[in-house]
Amino acid sequence: MAEYTKVREDIKGKTLQDDVVMYHKRQICRECEDELNYPFGEGRGQGIIIVNRDFWKKKDRNYILDADKMRVGANMDLEILYRIYKWYGIDCQDYTYFNQQPVKVTERGQQIEIEQETKEDVGLGIFELVDNFCDEVNPKSPVIFVSIATHGEKEGQLEETKTNKPSTTVDTLVNLFVEKRKLMGIPKVFIIQACRGGHTEKAYKYKGADGSPPVDEQLQFATKHSNFLIIYSTTDGYKSFRSEKQGSWLLETLHKCVTFDKYQNLHFVEVVTVCTFWVINSHRQASEDEEDSNSPKPGKELVRATETPTFHSTLTKFLRIPVKGK
């Protein structure tokens, strides 16, 4: 990790010759520990909850309740999400919706009461509700939660309560926050409770790698899609970079992270998370953007091309891989 401590003192005002720019001015051994944790001060996180139970279909000129689509138990979804938010101190009081209508949540002892704030149909779709929330989020919020429980289809489509509204997708909702520069450094958590197709996953009994059953006989099931960790070097639709001298950015950084003594106690998903931090903060390449300049014009910022490693996990346990020889 010593290479990360190198300082490029000659960056400003000169043309960059290297295709990788290391810019850290401080050691990452002891001093950077706080930088690998998102800061949480006294401020509360903000969140939105959208839970749909009832769905209407059009008949003649009116809408009638589609009994076949009712999500029985959805009221419990809203209560559970509210309790999760409360546990973490996430403020959602102005952004809680049941059947895409604003509701007021009141606690009475251990009971939670849900009361519709207005009898009028607000008529907003999932996209509009999340878009409004995104516009009004405080940029000083330490964390943002977006939770949606509704019917879903392939490719992340989320169904509206009425058929007169086009369905939106999870990617579309995520992009609302991607485009908000003021929210760029804030962690954003999306919880999506919805189908993603028509197949039914099956659970199978399994044995350990050595042929032995798990310690708890009741916990010996896995699915065909569980226990995968898929790591991509960049986000879907974006370029990935490689240095002639040091190799691909993701692989070079991952190697440094897995062999760094300070990270030896992390499980592998945590190592990959830290790796994402270092790829973004340690690698730069001259960008073709018009804003990119070693001496940016007033009002414009220095822009460098980089990549955002992405991973998808269906692991069911912490993956702590023993280091050979230790």
Buried (B, 14 or more C-beta within 10 A) or exposed (E): BEEBEEEBEEBEEEEBEBBBBBBBEEEBBEEBEEEBEEEEEEBBBBBBBBBBBBBBEEEEEEBEEBEEBEBEEBBEBBBBBBEBBBEBEBBBEEBBBBBBBBBEBEEEEEEBEBEEEEEEEEEBBBBBBBBEBBEEBBEEBBBBBBBBBBBBBEEBBBBBBBBEBEBBBBEBBBEBBEEBEEBEEBEBEBEBBBBEEEEEEEEEEBEEEEEEEBEEEEEBEEEEEBBEEEBBBBEEEEEBBBBEEBEBBBEBBBEBBBEBEBBEEBBBBBBBBBBBBBBBBBBBBBBEEEEBBEEEEEEEEBBBBBBEBBBEBEEEEEBEEEEEEE
